[in-house]
C-alpha cells in the first residue's frame, strides 16, 4: 500500500493519538512500537506488550477503551473530521464495554448479574458472542450503559489530547520523518515535550 502525503499525515496523527493517550494513562501497558508503515488494511499501528494478569479492574478496562479512542479523537481535534480508519478501534472499544456490563458485572445500574449465554469459542477461531437470556428492558439498559462508558472514555481521550497537543504534534511529525519508533525513542519524544511544557520555577528573592 502506497500512501499519499495527506494519508501519511492523517495516519501519523491517528497513531500518535493512540500513543499519547496510552502514555498519559495509569493503567495501560507500555507502548513498545509506533509505526505508520501499512500492515494489511491498517495504515499503521501502536504495539504494546500486555503484562500477564490474573484479573482486570474496571479502571484497566476503561483505560483500554480510552486508548482505543485516541486515534479517532486525534482526527477530530486536528482535522475536524473522522475517517474509516477508526472502525476496528470502535469495535474493540464496544466489545470491551459490553463485556464489562454483560460478563463482569461492572455496571452500578444493572447490578451483579451477568447477561447472555456466551456462544462460540476463541479456540475455534470464532469471536465470543452472547445468546439472549434477558428482556427488552434489560437490553435497553445495557445499550444505555455501553453508550455511557464509550462516551465518557471518548471524552477522556479528547481531554488528554487537548492537554498534550505539543506531545502529539511532535510525535506525529517525528513519525512522518522516520515512520517507526521503538519504545526508547517514543518515550524520549514524550518525556522531552513533557519537560518543555513544565513551567519554569519562580526565582527566589
C-alpha positions in Angstrom: 0.0 0.0 0.0 1.4 3.4 -1.0 0.1 6.3 0.9 -0.2 9.9 -0.3 1.3 12.7 1.8 -2.2 13.6 3.1 -2.8 9.9 4.1 0.6 9.7 5.7 -0.1 12.8 7.8 -3.5 11.6 8.8 -2.1 8.2 9.8 0.7 9.8 11.8 -1.7 11.9 13.8 -4.1 8.9 14.3 -1.4 6.6 15.6 0.1 9.4 17.7 -3.3 9.9 19.2 -3.4 6.3 20.4 0.2 6.5 21.7 -0.2 9.8 23.6 -3.4 8.8 25.3 -1.7 5.5 26.3 1.4 7.3 27.6 -0.8 9.6 29.8 -3.0 6.9 31.4 -2.1 5.0 34.5 -3.5 1.5 33.6 -2.3 0.9 30.1 0.6 -1.3 29.0 3.8 0.4 27.9 4.0 1.3 24.2 6.7 -0.8 22.6 6.4 0.4 19.0 4.6 3.1 17.0 4.6 2.9 13.2 2.8 4.4 10.2 4.1 1.7 7.8 0.9 0.0 6.5 0.2 -3.6 7.6 -2.7 -5.3 5.9 -5.7 -3.0 5.8 -4.3 -0.9 8.6 -2.4 2.3 7.8 -0.2 1.9 10.9 -0.4 0.7 14.5 0.7 1.1 18.1 2.0 -2.1 19.7 2.1 -2.7 23.4 3.1 -5.9 25.3 0.4 -6.8 27.8 1.6 -7.9 31.2 0.4 -11.3 32.4 -2.6 -10.7 34.7 -5.0 -12.9 36.6 -7.7 -10.3 36.6 -8.6 -6.9 35.2 -10.1 -4.0 37.0 -12.8 -1.5 35.8 -10.1 1.1 35.6 -7.9 -1.0 33.4 -10.8 -1.7 31.0 -11.8 2.0 30.8 -8.2 2.9 30.1 -8.2 0.3 27.3 -11.3 2.0 25.8 -9.8 5.5 26.1 -6.6 4.2 24.4 -8.7 2.7 21.6 -10.4 6.0 21.0 -7.1 8.0 20.8 -6.8 7.8 17.1 -10.4 8.9 16.3 -10.1 11.7 18.9 -6.9 13.0 17.3 -8.5 13.0 13.8 -11.4 15.1 15.2 -9.3 17.6 17.1 -6.6 18.1 14.4 -8.5 17.6 11.2 -12.1 18.4 12.2 -13.3 15.2 10.7 -13.2 11.4 11.2 -12.4 8.6 8.8 -13.0 4.9 8.5 -9.5 4.3 9.9 -11.1 4.1 13.4 -13.5 1.3 12.6 -11.6 -1.5 14.3 -10.9 0.7 17.3 -14.6 1.4 17.7 -15.4 -2.4 17.5 -12.7 -3.1 20.2 -14.0 -0.4 22.5 -17.6 -1.5 22.1 -16.7 -5.1 22.8 -14.8 -4.2 26.0 -17.7 -2.0 27.3 -20.2 -4.7 26.6 -18.1 -7.4 28.3 -17.7 -5.1 31.3 -21.5 -5.0 31.7 -22.6 -8.4 30.5 -19.8 -10.6 31.6 -18.1 -8.9 34.6 -20.9 -7.2 36.5 -19.2 -3.8 36.3 -22.4 -1.7 36.0 -23.8 0.0 39.1 -27.3 0.4 37.5 -27.5 -3.2 36.3 -26.1 -4.9 39.3 -24.1 -8.0 39.7 -25.8 -10.4 37.4 -24.4 -11.4 34.0 -26.4 -11.1 30.8 -26.4 -13.6 27.9 -25.0 -17.1 27.4 -21.6 -17.0 25.8 -21.5 -18.6 22.4 -18.6 -19.6 20.2 -15.0 -20.3 21.2 -11.8 -18.4 20.7 -10.1 -21.8 20.4 -12.2 -22.5 17.3 -11.3 -19.2 15.8 -14.7 -17.6 16.5 -15.5 -14.3 18.2 -17.3 -14.7 21.5 -21.0 -13.8 21.3 -24.0 -13.8 23.6 -27.2 -15.7 23.5 -30.2 -13.7 24.6 -31.5 -14.6 28.1 -32.9 -11.2 29.1 -35.8 -9.0 28.2 -36.2 -5.7 26.3 -36.0 -3.5 29.4 -32.6 -5.0 30.3 -31.5 -4.8 26.7 -32.3 -1.0 26.7 -30.3 -0.5 30.0 -27.4 -2.5 28.6 -27.3 -0.3 25.5 -27.5 2.9 27.6 -24.6 1.7 29.8 -22.5 0.8 26.8 -23.1 4.2 25.4 -22.3 5.9 28.7 -19.0 4.0 29.1 -18.0 4.8 25.5 -19.0 8.5 25.6 -17.2 9.1 28.9 -14.0 7.4 27.7 -14.0 9.2 24.3 -14.2 12.4 26.3 -11.3 11.3 28.4 -9.2 10.6 25.2 -10.1 14.0 23.8 -9.2 15.7 27.1 -5.8 14.0 27.2 -5.0 15.0 23.6 -6.1 18.6 24.2 -3.9 18.8 27.3 -0.9 17.3 25.5 -1.2 18.7 22.0 2.5 19.6 21.9 3.4 16.0 22.6 1.2 14.7 19.9 2.3 17.2 17.3 6.0 16.4 18.0 5.3 12.6 17.8 3.3 12.9 14.6 5.9 15.0 12.9 8.6 12.6 14.0 6.6 9.6 12.6 6.3 11.4 9.3 10.0 11.6 9.1 11.2 8.2 10.4 7.9 6.2 10.1 8.7 3.9 13.1 9.7 4.5 16.7 10.6 1.8 19.3 9.8 2.2 23.0 13.0 4.1 23.9 12.7 6.6 21.1 9.0 7.0 21.7 9.4 7.7 25.4 12.3 10.1 24.6 9.9 12.2 22.5 7.2 12.1 25.1 9.4 13.0 28.1 11.2 15.7 26.2 7.9 17.5 25.3 6.6 16.9 28.8 9.7 18.6 30.3 9.5 21.5 27.9 5.9 22.2 28.8 6.6 22.3 32.6 6.5 25.9 34.0 9.9 27.4 35.0 10.4 27.7 38.7 9.9 31.1 40.2 13.0 33.0 41.2 13.8 33.3 44.9 14.5 36.7 46.4 
